[in-house]
Amino acid sequence: DQAGAAVPNASVTARNIETGAERKVTTDSDGIYRLPLLPLGTYRITVEAPNFKRYVQEGIIITTGRIATVSPSLE
């Protein structure tokens, strides 16, 4: 959250902008999530959790050999 506390069990969705394909995961007890082996492309990340505003970040580009890190701060 905005205070730096972990938000467990938040729903994280990665949507490929070009293809519309989605992959969904849930954060663990430490608020960590991973989306390994996403196909190359441009993504929108959406994070949702009860009692928080939805977080959306667009323009995340996955290329060969690149690790994209998104650390959302939920309000």
TIMI-783385 format. One record per atom (N, C-alpha, C, CB): residue number from 1; atom name; x, y, z. Coordinates in steps of 0.05 Angstrom, whole numbers, plus 5000, padded with zeros to 4 digits. Atoms other than C-alpha are relative to their C-alpha. Glycine has a CB too. Example, Ala and Ser with C-alpha at 12.3 -4.5 7.8 and 13.67 -1.06 7.14 Angstrom:
<recs>
> 1, N, 5018, 4976, 5000
> 1, CA, 5246, 4910, 5156
> 1, C, 5018, 5024, 5000
> 1, CB, 4980, 5001, 5025
> 2, N, 4984, 4976, 4999
> 2, CA, 5273, 4979, 5143
> 2, C, 4985, 5022, 5014
> 2, CB, 5009, 5009, 4971
</recs>
This chain:
<recs>
> 1, N, 5017, 4976, 5000
> 1, CA, 5000, 5000, 5000
> 1, C, 5018, 5025, 5000
> 1, CB, 4981, 5000, 5024
> 2, N, 4985, 4975, 5001
> 2, CA, 5021, 5073, 5002
> 2, C, 5019, 5003, 5023
> 2, CB, 4981, 5023, 5000
> 3, N, 4982, 4999, 4977
> 3, CA, 5053, 5063, 5070
> 3, C, 5023, 4980, 4998
> 3, CB, 4984, 4995, 5026
> 4, N, 4979, 5020, 5004
> 4, CA, 5097, 5007, 5043
> 4, C, 4993, 4973, 5010
> 4, CB, 5025, 5010, 5013
> 5, N, 5008, 5026, 4989
> 5, CA, 5058, 4950, 5075
> 5, C, 4992, 4982, 4976
> 5, CB, 4976, 5003, 5020
> 6, N, 5007, 5020, 5020
> 6, CA, 5047, 4886, 5035
> 6, C, 4969, 4997, 4998
> 6, CB, 5013, 4973, 5007
> 7, N, 5029, 5006, 5004
> 7, CA, 4978, 4872, 5005
> 7, C, 4998, 4972, 4990
> 7, CB, 4987, 5021, 4980
> 8, N, 5003, 5028, 5009
> 8, CA, 4968, 4797, 5004
> 8, C, 4974, 4995, 4986
> 8, CB, 5003, 4981, 5024
> 9, N, 5024, 5010, 5015
> 9, CA, 4917, 4762, 4959
> 9, C, 4989, 5021, 4981
> 9, CB, 4980, 4992, 5020
> 10, N, 5009, 4981, 5021
> 10, CA, 4913, 4821, 4910
> 10, C, 5000, 4985, 4973
> 10, CB, 5017, 5025, 5000
> 11, N, 5002, 5011, 5027
> 11, CA, 4892, 4801, 4840
> 11, C, 5017, 5017, 4981
> 11, CB, 4971, 4998, 4990
> 12, N, 4983, 4986, 5019
> 12, CA, 4944, 4819, 4787
> 12, C, 4995, 4988, 4972
> 12, CB, 5031, 4997, 5008
> 13, N, 5006, 5009, 5027
> 13, CA, 4926, 4816, 4713
> 13, C, 5020, 5014, 4981
> 13, CB, 4971, 5006, 4992
> 14, N, 4983, 4989, 5022
> 14, CA, 4976, 4825, 4655
> 14, C, 4985, 4995, 4974
> 14, CB, 5028, 4986, 5000
> 15, N, 5015, 5002, 5026
> 15, CA, 4940, 4839, 4589
> 15, C, 5019, 5010, 4978
> 15, CB, 4974, 5017, 5001
> 16, N, 4984, 4993, 5023
> 16, CA, 4979, 4838, 4524
> 16, C, 4983, 5019, 4983
> 16, CB, 5009, 4975, 4984
> 17, N, 5015, 4980, 5015
> 17, CA, 4956, 4901, 4487
> 17, C, 4996, 4992, 4972
> 17, CB, 5015, 5027, 5001
> 18, N, 5002, 5008, 5028
> 18, CA, 4969, 4872, 4418
> 18, C, 4981, 4977, 4995
> 18, CB, 5027, 4994, 4989
> 19, N, 5016, 5024, 5005
> 19, CA, 4935, 4805, 4426
> 19, C, 4975, 4997, 5018
> 19, CB, 5018, 4976, 5005
> 20, N, 5022, 5002, 4982
> 20, CA, 4887, 4815, 4484
> 20, C, 5003, 4976, 5020
> 20, CB, 4974, 4997, 4985
> 21, N, 4996, 5022, 4982
> 21, CA, 4915, 4753, 4519
> 21, C, 5005, 5010, 5028
> 21, CB, 5023, 4982, 4990
> 22, N, 4996, 4992, 4972
> 22, CA, 4913, 4756, 4595
> 22, C, 5011, 4977, 5016
> 22, CB, 4973, 5009, 5012
> 23, N, 4991, 5019, 4980
> 23, CA, 4949, 4722, 4652
> 23, C, 4994, 5012, 5027
> 23, CB, 5030, 4992, 4996
> 24, N, 5008, 4990, 4973
> 24, CA, 4924, 4728, 4724
> 24, C, 5015, 4984, 5021
> 24, CB, 4970, 4999, 5004
> 25, N, 4988, 5012, 4976
> 25, CA, 4960, 4714, 4789
> 25, C, 4991, 5015, 5025
> 25, CB, 5032, 5000, 4998
> 26, N, 5007, 4988, 4975
> 26, CA, 4950, 4730, 4862
> 26, C, 5026, 5005, 5016
> 26, CB, 4980, 4983, 5016
> 27, N, 4976, 4995, 4984
> 27, CA, 5001, 4763, 4908
> 27, C, 5001, 4981, 5024
> 27, CB, 5000, 5029, 5010
> 28, N, 4997, 5018, 4977
> 28, CA, 5030, 4720, 4963
> 28, C, 4997, 5016, 5026
> 28, CB, 5028, 4986, 4999
> 29, N, 5003, 4987, 4974
> 29, CA, 5030, 4736, 5038
> 29, C, 5018, 5024, 5004
> 29, CB, 5005, 4980, 5022
> 30, N, 4982, 4977, 4999
> 30, CA, 5087, 4785, 5027
> 30, C, 4994, 5021, 4979
> 30, CB, 5029, 4990, 4996
> 31, N, 5008, 4981, 5021
> 31, CA, 5051, 4821, 4970
> 31, C, 5016, 4997, 4974
> 31, CB, 5003, 5028, 5010
> 32, N, 4983, 5005, 5023
> 32, CA, 5098, 4790, 4918
> 32, C, 4985, 4985, 4979
> 32, CB, 5026, 4985, 5008
> 33, N, 5012, 5016, 5022
> 33, CA, 5076, 4765, 4850
> 33, C, 5021, 4997, 4978
> 33, CB, 4974, 5014, 4989
> 34, N, 4982, 5004, 5023
> 34, CA, 5111, 4737, 4789
> 34, C, 4983, 4990, 4977
> 34, CB, 5022, 4979, 5007
> 35, N, 5013, 5008, 5025
> 35, CA, 5088, 4728, 4717
> 35, C, 5022, 4990, 4982
> 35, CB, 4983, 5023, 4987
> 36, N, 4978, 5009, 5016
> 36, CA, 5143, 4685, 4688
> 36, C, 4992, 4992, 4971
> 36, CB, 5013, 4976, 5013
> 37, N, 5003, 5009, 5028
> 37, CA, 5151, 4671, 4613
> 37, C, 4976, 5012, 4986
> 37, CB, 4997, 4970, 5000
> 38, N, 5020, 4986, 5016
> 38, CA, 5103, 4723, 4587
> 38, C, 5010, 5002, 4972
> 38, CB, 4993, 5029, 5012
> 39, N, 4992, 4995, 5028
> 39, CA, 5103, 4726, 4511
> 39, C, 5009, 5029, 4996
> 39, CB, 4977, 4993, 4981
> 40, N, 4990, 4973, 5006
> 40, CA, 5140, 4786, 4483
> 40, C, 4977, 5018, 4992
> 40, CB, 5021, 4999, 4978
> 41, N, 5020, 4981, 5008
> 41, CA, 5098, 4848, 4474
> 41, C, 4997, 5023, 5020
> 41, CB, 4973, 4986, 4997
> 42, N, 5006, 4978, 4983
> 42, CA, 5068, 4909, 4508
> 42, C, 4976, 4993, 5018
> 42, CB, 4994, 5026, 4984
> 43, N, 5020, 5009, 4980
> 43, CA, 5027, 4898, 4571
> 43, C, 4988, 5023, 5016
> 43, CB, 5012, 4980, 5019
> 44, N, 5014, 4984, 4980
> 44, CA, 4977, 4932, 4617
> 44, C, 4998, 4983, 5025
> 44, CB, 4972, 5011, 4990
> 45, N, 5002, 5014, 4975
> 45, CA, 4982, 4911, 4690
> 45, C, 4978, 5013, 5017
> 45, CB, 5027, 5001, 5016
> 46, N, 5022, 4991, 4983
> 46, CA, 4920, 4917, 4734
> 46, C, 5002, 4984, 5026
> 46, CB, 4972, 4996, 4986
> 47, N, 4999, 5012, 4973
> 47, CA, 4922, 4904, 4809
> 47, C, 4974, 5008, 5015
> 47, CB, 5026, 5008, 5016
> 48, N, 5024, 4994, 4985
> 48, CA, 4858, 4898, 4850
> 48, C, 5000, 4985, 5026
> 48, CB, 4975, 4992, 4983
> 49, N, 5003, 5011, 4973
> 49, CA, 4846, 4885, 4924
> 49, C, 4977, 5013, 5014
> 49, CB, 5027, 5002, 5016
> 50, N, 5023, 4988, 4985
> 50, CA, 4786, 4895, 4970
> 50, C, 5010, 5024, 5016
> 50, CB, 4987, 4980, 5018
> 51, N, 4995, 4975, 4985
> 51, CA, 4785, 4965, 5002
> 51, C, 5022, 5017, 4989
> 51, CB, 5006, 4992, 5029
> 52, N, 4979, 4983, 5013
> 52, CA, 4837, 4993, 4953
> 52, C, 4989, 5008, 4973
> 52, CB, 5026, 4984, 4997
> 53, N, 5006, 4991, 5027
> 53, CA, 4831, 5033, 4889
> 53, C, 5015, 4981, 4981
> 53, CB, 5007, 5029, 4996
> 54, N, 4987, 5016, 5021
> 54, CA, 4847, 4994, 4826
> 54, C, 5025, 5015, 4990
> 54, CB, 4980, 4993, 4977
> 55, N, 4975, 4989, 5010
> 55, CA, 4918, 5005, 4802
> 55, C, 5004, 4990, 4971
> 55, CB, 5025, 4991, 5018
> 56, N, 4996, 5007, 5028
> 56, CA, 4932, 5006, 4727
> 56, C, 5026, 5013, 4990
> 56, CB, 4976, 5008, 4982
> 57, N, 4976, 4989, 5012
> 57, CA, 4999, 5014, 4692
> 57, C, 5002, 4989, 4972
> 57, CB, 5026, 4993, 5017
> 58, N, 4999, 5008, 5029
> 58, CA, 5005, 5013, 4616
> 58, C, 5028, 5005, 4989
> 58, CB, 4980, 5016, 4984
> 59, N, 4975, 4995, 5014
> 59, CA, 5063, 5010, 4568
> 59, C, 5024, 4984, 5011
> 59, CB, 5007, 5029, 5001
> 60, N, 4978, 5017, 4990
> 60, CA, 5103, 4955, 4601
> 60, C, 5009, 4982, 4977
> 60, CB, 4991, 4983, 5025
> 61, N, 4990, 5014, 5023
> 61, CA, 5146, 4926, 4546
> 61, C, 5018, 4977, 5008
> 61, CB, 5015, 5019, 4981
> 62, N, 4984, 5024, 4995
> 62, CA, 5172, 4855, 4549
> 62, C, 5015, 4993, 4975
> 62, CB, 4982, 4976, 5010
> 63, N, 4984, 5007, 5022
> 63, CA, 5230, 4841, 4503
> 63, C, 5019, 4977, 5008
> 63, CB, 5017, 5024, 4990
> 64, N, 4982, 5023, 4995
> 64, CA, 5280, 4783, 4497
> 64, C, 5021, 5008, 5020
> 64, CB, 5013, 4991, 4974
> 65, N, 4980, 4996, 4980
> 65, CA, 5324, 4778, 4558
> 65, C, 4995, 5023, 5020
> 65, CB, 5025, 5006, 4987
> 66, N, 5007, 4978, 4982
> 66, CA, 5288, 4834, 4596
> 66, C, 4982, 4991, 5022
> 66, CB, 4987, 5023, 4984
> 67, N, 5018, 5004, 4977
> 67, CA, 5258, 4830, 4665
> 67, C, 4986, 5026, 5006
> 67, CB, 5016, 4989, 5025
> 68, N, 5015, 4976, 4994
> 68, CA, 5203, 4881, 4676
> 68, C, 4991, 4998, 5029
> 68, CB, 4975, 5003, 4981
> 69, N, 5008, 4999, 4972
> 69, CA, 5191, 4902, 4748
> 69, C, 4979, 5021, 5003
> 69, CB, 5024, 5005, 5019
> 70, N, 5021, 4981, 4995
> 70, CA, 5126, 4935, 4768
> 70, C, 4994, 4997, 5030
> 70, CB, 4974, 4995, 4983
> 71, N, 5005, 5000, 4971
> 71, CA, 5118, 4954, 4842
> 71, C, 4977, 5020, 5006
> 71, CB, 5026, 5008, 5016
> 72, N, 5022, 4981, 4996
> 72, CA, 5048, 4983, 4849
> 72, C, 4997, 5008, 5029
> 72, CB, 4974, 4987, 4990
> 73, N, 5007, 4990, 4974
> 73, CA, 5027, 5025, 4907
> 73, C, 4970, 5004, 5001
> 73, CB, 5016, 5027, 5007
> 74, N, 5029, 4998, 4999
> 74, CA, 4954, 5015, 4924
> 74, C, 4991, 5021, 5020
> 74, CB, 4988, 4972, 5007
> 75, N, 5012, 4979, 4982
> 75, CA, 4912, 5071, 4953
> 75, C, 4976, 4989, 5013
> 75, CB, 4994, 5026, 4984
</recs>
